[in-house]
Amino acid sequence: MLNRRKSQRRKMVLPVKVSIDSVTHLAHTIDITDVGARLAALRTQLKPGTVITLQRGSKKAKFRVEWIRAIASNELQAGIESVDPQKNFWGVNLSDRELEAEKEMKALLTLLSSCSKSVT
């Protein structure tokens, strides 16, 4: 199966305000990329192709709804992609180098923890 995703997803729950036709709703991300996200806790009807505005802190950006999935009778998830990508809209470093450094640090801490237990 071909992977159509342009960027690697990162599981991250971030609160966002979603504006649709001048009405603001609260939602959150489930995972993010540098150019999009999967939103959850949406309680309003959406259609693929709809352009929405997301606000995260003081930053605002427009996103296009790529797909929707009904989770319950009154809750949706939506895949969104940035219409005009902004650098670091999410306020989180998404570079692969940062992820690798984090993995290496966890491995080092695990090793040091197991070494200290064997010394005592």
PyMOL commands that place a pseudoatom at each C-alpha (Angstrom):
pseudoatom trace, name=CA, resn=MET, resi=1, chain=A, elem=C, hetatm=0, pos=[0.000, 0.000, 0.000]
pseudoatom trace, name=CA, resn=LEU, resi=2, chain=A, elem=C, hetatm=0, pos=[1.410, 3.381, -0.952]
pseudoatom trace, name=CA, resn=ASN, resi=3, chain=A, elem=C, hetatm=0, pos=[1.751, 5.986, 1.765]
pseudoatom trace, name=CA, resn=ARG, resi=4, chain=A, elem=C, hetatm=0, pos=[0.170, 9.221, 0.490]
pseudoatom trace, name=CA, resn=ARG, resi=5, chain=A, elem=C, hetatm=0, pos=[1.175, 11.206, 3.569]
pseudoatom trace, name=CA, resn=LYS, resi=6, chain=A, elem=C, hetatm=0, pos=[3.786, 13.876, 2.849]
pseudoatom trace, name=CA, resn=SER, resi=7, chain=A, elem=C, hetatm=0, pos=[4.852, 14.311, 6.483]
pseudoatom trace, name=CA, resn=GLN, resi=8, chain=A, elem=C, hetatm=0, pos=[5.194, 11.976, 9.427]
pseudoatom trace, name=CA, resn=ARG, resi=9, chain=A, elem=C, hetatm=0, pos=[2.359, 12.155, 11.970]
pseudoatom trace, name=CA, resn=ARG, resi=10, chain=A, elem=C, hetatm=0, pos=[3.035, 12.860, 15.638]
pseudoatom trace, name=CA, resn=LYS, resi=11, chain=A, elem=C, hetatm=0, pos=[0.494, 11.854, 18.246]
pseudoatom trace, name=CA, resn=MET, resi=12, chain=A, elem=C, hetatm=0, pos=[-0.260, 15.058, 20.092]
pseudoatom trace, name=CA, resn=VAL, resi=13, chain=A, elem=C, hetatm=0, pos=[-3.378, 16.373, 21.801]
pseudoatom trace, name=CA, resn=LEU, resi=14, chain=A, elem=C, hetatm=0, pos=[-3.537, 20.147, 21.478]
pseudoatom trace, name=CA, resn=PRO, resi=15, chain=A, elem=C, hetatm=0, pos=[-6.605, 22.315, 22.149]
pseudoatom trace, name=CA, resn=VAL, resi=16, chain=A, elem=C, hetatm=0, pos=[-7.757, 24.418, 19.187]
pseudoatom trace, name=CA, resn=LYS, resi=17, chain=A, elem=C, hetatm=0, pos=[-10.572, 26.773, 18.302]
pseudoatom trace, name=CA, resn=VAL, resi=18, chain=A, elem=C, hetatm=0, pos=[-12.257, 25.938, 15.011]
pseudoatom trace, name=CA, resn=SER, resi=19, chain=A, elem=C, hetatm=0, pos=[-14.117, 28.713, 13.184]
pseudoatom trace, name=CA, resn=ILE, resi=20, chain=A, elem=C, hetatm=0, pos=[-16.674, 27.699, 10.568]
pseudoatom trace, name=CA, resn=ASP, resi=21, chain=A, elem=C, hetatm=0, pos=[-18.837, 30.402, 8.993]
pseudoatom trace, name=CA, resn=SER, resi=22, chain=A, elem=C, hetatm=0, pos=[-18.067, 32.874, 11.826]
pseudoatom trace, name=CA, resn=VAL, resi=23, chain=A, elem=C, hetatm=0, pos=[-19.063, 30.346, 14.521]
pseudoatom trace, name=CA, resn=THR, resi=24, chain=A, elem=C, hetatm=0, pos=[-16.306, 29.121, 16.854]
pseudoatom trace, name=CA, resn=HIS, resi=25, chain=A, elem=C, hetatm=0, pos=[-16.157, 25.580, 18.243]
pseudoatom trace, name=CA, resn=LEU, resi=26, chain=A, elem=C, hetatm=0, pos=[-13.696, 23.952, 20.635]
pseudoatom trace, name=CA, resn=ALA, resi=27, chain=A, elem=C, hetatm=0, pos=[-11.868, 20.820, 19.487]
pseudoatom trace, name=CA, resn=HIS, resi=28, chain=A, elem=C, hetatm=0, pos=[-8.480, 19.151, 19.853]
pseudoatom trace, name=CA, resn=THR, resi=29, chain=A, elem=C, hetatm=0, pos=[-5.917, 17.422, 17.711]
pseudoatom trace, name=CA, resn=ILE, resi=30, chain=A, elem=C, hetatm=0, pos=[-5.200, 13.701, 17.912]
pseudoatom trace, name=CA, resn=ASP, resi=31, chain=A, elem=C, hetatm=0, pos=[-2.113, 13.844, 15.778]
pseudoatom trace, name=CA, resn=ILE, resi=32, chain=A, elem=C, hetatm=0, pos=[-0.343, 16.566, 13.842]
pseudoatom trace, name=CA, resn=THR, resi=33, chain=A, elem=C, hetatm=0, pos=[2.067, 17.084, 10.962]
pseudoatom trace, name=CA, resn=ASP, resi=34, chain=A, elem=C, hetatm=0, pos=[3.775, 20.242, 9.804]
pseudoatom trace, name=CA, resn=VAL, resi=35, chain=A, elem=C, hetatm=0, pos=[0.981, 20.765, 7.229]
pseudoatom trace, name=CA, resn=GLY, resi=36, chain=A, elem=C, hetatm=0, pos=[-2.108, 19.223, 8.802]
pseudoatom trace, name=CA, resn=ALA, resi=37, chain=A, elem=C, hetatm=0, pos=[-3.782, 17.343, 11.615]
pseudoatom trace, name=CA, resn=ARG, resi=38, chain=A, elem=C, hetatm=0, pos=[-6.504, 14.972, 12.674]
pseudoatom trace, name=CA, resn=LEU, resi=39, chain=A, elem=C, hetatm=0, pos=[-9.097, 16.807, 14.745]
pseudoatom trace, name=CA, resn=ALA, resi=40, chain=A, elem=C, hetatm=0, pos=[-11.467, 15.248, 17.265]
pseudoatom trace, name=CA, resn=ALA, resi=41, chain=A, elem=C, hetatm=0, pos=[-14.366, 16.370, 19.464]
pseudoatom trace, name=CA, resn=LEU, resi=42, chain=A, elem=C, hetatm=0, pos=[-16.001, 18.199, 16.562]
pseudoatom trace, name=CA, resn=ARG, resi=43, chain=A, elem=C, hetatm=0, pos=[-19.696, 18.628, 17.191]
pseudoatom trace, name=CA, resn=THR, resi=44, chain=A, elem=C, hetatm=0, pos=[-20.731, 20.396, 14.013]
pseudoatom trace, name=CA, resn=GLN, resi=45, chain=A, elem=C, hetatm=0, pos=[-21.368, 19.107, 10.511]
pseudoatom trace, name=CA, resn=LEU, resi=46, chain=A, elem=C, hetatm=0, pos=[-18.484, 19.415, 8.067]
pseudoatom trace, name=CA, resn=LYS, resi=47, chain=A, elem=C, hetatm=0, pos=[-17.955, 18.391, 4.462]
pseudoatom trace, name=CA, resn=PRO, resi=48, chain=A, elem=C, hetatm=0, pos=[-14.703, 17.550, 2.687]
pseudoatom trace, name=CA, resn=GLY, resi=49, chain=A, elem=C, hetatm=0, pos=[-13.458, 20.634, 0.871]
pseudoatom trace, name=CA, resn=THR, resi=50, chain=A, elem=C, hetatm=0, pos=[-14.749, 23.059, 3.516]
pseudoatom trace, name=CA, resn=VAL, resi=51, chain=A, elem=C, hetatm=0, pos=[-12.180, 25.690, 4.513]
pseudoatom trace, name=CA, resn=ILE, resi=52, chain=A, elem=C, hetatm=0, pos=[-12.022, 26.293, 8.264]
pseudoatom trace, name=CA, resn=THR, resi=53, chain=A, elem=C, hetatm=0, pos=[-9.920, 28.573, 10.454]
pseudoatom trace, name=CA, resn=LEU, resi=54, chain=A, elem=C, hetatm=0, pos=[-7.980, 27.105, 13.352]
pseudoatom trace, name=CA, resn=GLN, resi=55, chain=A, elem=C, hetatm=0, pos=[-6.677, 29.164, 16.229]
pseudoatom trace, name=CA, resn=ARG, resi=56, chain=A, elem=C, hetatm=0, pos=[-3.887, 27.895, 18.476]
pseudoatom trace, name=CA, resn=GLY, resi=57, chain=A, elem=C, hetatm=0, pos=[-2.922, 30.539, 21.018]
pseudoatom trace, name=CA, resn=SER, resi=58, chain=A, elem=C, hetatm=0, pos=[-2.524, 33.784, 19.103]
pseudoatom trace, name=CA, resn=LYS, resi=59, chain=A, elem=C, hetatm=0, pos=[-1.868, 32.061, 15.754]
pseudoatom trace, name=CA, resn=LYS, resi=60, chain=A, elem=C, hetatm=0, pos=[-4.604, 31.561, 13.160]
pseudoatom trace, name=CA, resn=ALA, resi=61, chain=A, elem=C, hetatm=0, pos=[-4.465, 29.570, 9.938]
pseudoatom trace, name=CA, resn=LYS, resi=62, chain=A, elem=C, hetatm=0, pos=[-6.821, 28.288, 7.272]
pseudoatom trace, name=CA, resn=PHE, resi=63, chain=A, elem=C, hetatm=0, pos=[-7.188, 24.541, 6.708]
pseudoatom trace, name=CA, resn=ARG, resi=64, chain=A, elem=C, hetatm=0, pos=[-9.176, 22.481, 4.219]
pseudoatom trace, name=CA, resn=VAL, resi=65, chain=A, elem=C, hetatm=0, pos=[-11.159, 19.489, 5.458]
pseudoatom trace, name=CA, resn=GLU, resi=66, chain=A, elem=C, hetatm=0, pos=[-9.861, 16.449, 3.557]
pseudoatom trace, name=CA, resn=TRP, resi=67, chain=A, elem=C, hetatm=0, pos=[-12.036, 13.762, 5.159]
pseudoatom trace, name=CA, resn=ILE, resi=68, chain=A, elem=C, hetatm=0, pos=[-14.514, 13.265, 7.997]
pseudoatom trace, name=CA, resn=ARG, resi=69, chain=A, elem=C, hetatm=0, pos=[-15.430, 10.268, 10.131]
pseudoatom trace, name=CA, resn=ALA, resi=70, chain=A, elem=C, hetatm=0, pos=[-18.418, 9.958, 12.460]
pseudoatom trace, name=CA, resn=ILE, resi=71, chain=A, elem=C, hetatm=0, pos=[-17.290, 8.686, 15.879]
pseudoatom trace, name=CA, resn=ALA, resi=72, chain=A, elem=C, hetatm=0, pos=[-20.684, 8.973, 17.547]
pseudoatom trace, name=CA, resn=SER, resi=73, chain=A, elem=C, hetatm=0, pos=[-24.039, 10.442, 16.576]
pseudoatom trace, name=CA, resn=ASN, resi=74, chain=A, elem=C, hetatm=0, pos=[-22.862, 13.910, 17.623]
pseudoatom trace, name=CA, resn=GLU, resi=75, chain=A, elem=C, hetatm=0, pos=[-19.062, 13.707, 17.273]
pseudoatom trace, name=CA, resn=LEU, resi=76, chain=A, elem=C, hetatm=0, pos=[-16.765, 13.794, 14.246]
pseudoatom trace, name=CA, resn=GLN, resi=77, chain=A, elem=C, hetatm=0, pos=[-13.093, 13.442, 13.503]
pseudoatom trace, name=CA, resn=ALA, resi=78, chain=A, elem=C, hetatm=0, pos=[-11.649, 15.286, 10.527]
pseudoatom trace, name=CA, resn=GLY, resi=79, chain=A, elem=C, hetatm=0, pos=[-8.417, 15.200, 8.587]
pseudoatom trace, name=CA, resn=ILE, resi=80, chain=A, elem=C, hetatm=0, pos=[-7.306, 18.703, 7.700]
pseudoatom trace, name=CA, resn=GLU, resi=81, chain=A, elem=C, hetatm=0, pos=[-4.547, 20.149, 5.536]
pseudoatom trace, name=CA, resn=SER, resi=82, chain=A, elem=C, hetatm=0, pos=[-3.159, 23.677, 5.646]
pseudoatom trace, name=CA, resn=VAL, resi=83, chain=A, elem=C, hetatm=0, pos=[-4.259, 25.993, 2.843]
pseudoatom trace, name=CA, resn=ASP, resi=84, chain=A, elem=C, hetatm=0, pos=[-1.282, 28.300, 3.456]
pseudoatom trace, name=CA, resn=PRO, resi=85, chain=A, elem=C, hetatm=0, pos=[1.311, 26.485, 5.635]
pseudoatom trace, name=CA, resn=GLN, resi=86, chain=A, elem=C, hetatm=0, pos=[2.879, 28.534, 8.418]
pseudoatom trace, name=CA, resn=LYS, resi=87, chain=A, elem=C, hetatm=0, pos=[6.186, 27.769, 10.051]
pseudoatom trace, name=CA, resn=ASN, resi=88, chain=A, elem=C, hetatm=0, pos=[5.575, 26.161, 13.460]
pseudoatom trace, name=CA, resn=PHE, resi=89, chain=A, elem=C, hetatm=0, pos=[1.825, 26.834, 13.628]
pseudoatom trace, name=CA, resn=TRP, resi=90, chain=A, elem=C, hetatm=0, pos=[1.453, 24.175, 16.340]
pseudoatom trace, name=CA, resn=GLY, resi=91, chain=A, elem=C, hetatm=0, pos=[4.225, 25.604, 18.547]
pseudoatom trace, name=CA, resn=VAL, resi=92, chain=A, elem=C, hetatm=0, pos=[5.904, 22.185, 18.599]
pseudoatom trace, name=CA, resn=ASN, resi=93, chain=A, elem=C, hetatm=0, pos=[9.179, 21.078, 16.988]
pseudoatom trace, name=CA, resn=LEU, resi=94, chain=A, elem=C, hetatm=0, pos=[8.272, 18.374, 14.465]
pseudoatom trace, name=CA, resn=SER, resi=95, chain=A, elem=C, hetatm=0, pos=[11.703, 17.756, 12.970]
pseudoatom trace, name=CA, resn=ASP, resi=96, chain=A, elem=C, hetatm=0, pos=[12.887, 14.154, 12.739]
pseudoatom trace, name=CA, resn=ARG, resi=97, chain=A, elem=C, hetatm=0, pos=[16.180, 15.144, 14.336]
pseudoatom trace, name=CA, resn=GLU, resi=98, chain=A, elem=C, hetatm=0, pos=[14.343, 16.216, 17.492]
pseudoatom trace, name=CA, resn=LEU, resi=99, chain=A, elem=C, hetatm=0, pos=[12.429, 12.916, 17.587]
pseudoatom trace, name=CA, resn=GLU, resi=100, chain=A, elem=C, hetatm=0, pos=[15.635, 10.888, 17.223]
pseudoatom trace, name=CA, resn=ALA, resi=101, chain=A, elem=C, hetatm=0, pos=[17.328, 12.880, 20.014]
pseudoatom trace, name=CA, resn=GLU, resi=102, chain=A, elem=C, hetatm=0, pos=[14.329, 12.212, 22.259]
pseudoatom trace, name=CA, resn=LYS, resi=103, chain=A, elem=C, hetatm=0, pos=[14.512, 8.450, 21.550]
pseudoatom trace, name=CA, resn=GLU, resi=104, chain=A, elem=C, hetatm=0, pos=[18.257, 8.421, 22.257]
pseudoatom trace, name=CA, resn=MET, resi=105, chain=A, elem=C, hetatm=0, pos=[17.739, 10.267, 25.544]
pseudoatom trace, name=CA, resn=LYS, resi=106, chain=A, elem=C, hetatm=0, pos=[15.064, 7.781, 26.664]
pseudoatom trace, name=CA, resn=ALA, resi=107, chain=A, elem=C, hetatm=0, pos=[17.347, 4.849, 25.775]
pseudoatom trace, name=CA, resn=LEU, resi=108, chain=A, elem=C, hetatm=0, pos=[20.222, 6.426, 27.712]
pseudoatom trace, name=CA, resn=LEU, resi=109, chain=A, elem=C, hetatm=0, pos=[18.037, 7.037, 30.774]
pseudoatom trace, name=CA, resn=THR, resi=110, chain=A, elem=C, hetatm=0, pos=[16.796, 3.436, 30.655]
pseudoatom trace, name=CA, resn=LEU, resi=111, chain=A, elem=C, hetatm=0, pos=[20.385, 2.173, 30.454]
pseudoatom trace, name=CA, resn=LEU, resi=112, chain=A, elem=C, hetatm=0, pos=[21.531, 4.389, 33.327]
pseudoatom trace, name=CA, resn=SER, resi=113, chain=A, elem=C, hetatm=0, pos=[18.558, 3.331, 35.408]
pseudoatom trace, name=CA, resn=SER, resi=114, chain=A, elem=C, hetatm=0, pos=[19.284, -0.371, 34.903]
pseudoatom trace, name=CA, resn=CYS, resi=115, chain=A, elem=C, hetatm=0, pos=[23.009, 0.157, 35.646]
pseudoatom trace, name=CA, resn=SER, resi=116, chain=A, elem=C, hetatm=0, pos=[22.279, 1.956, 38.916]
pseudoatom trace, name=CA, resn=LYS, resi=117, chain=A, elem=C, hetatm=0, pos=[19.967, -0.864, 40.040]
pseudoatom trace, name=CA, resn=SER, resi=118, chain=A, elem=C, hetatm=0, pos=[22.645, -3.489, 39.420]
pseudoatom trace, name=CA, resn=VAL, resi=119, chain=A, elem=C, hetatm=0, pos=[25.277, -1.508, 41.382]
pseudoatom trace, name=CA, resn=THR, resi=120, chain=A, elem=C, hetatm=0, pos=[23.148, -1.251, 44.560]
for i in range(1, 120): cmd.bond("trace and resi %d" % i, "trace and resi %d" % (i + 1))
show_as sticks, trace
zoom trace
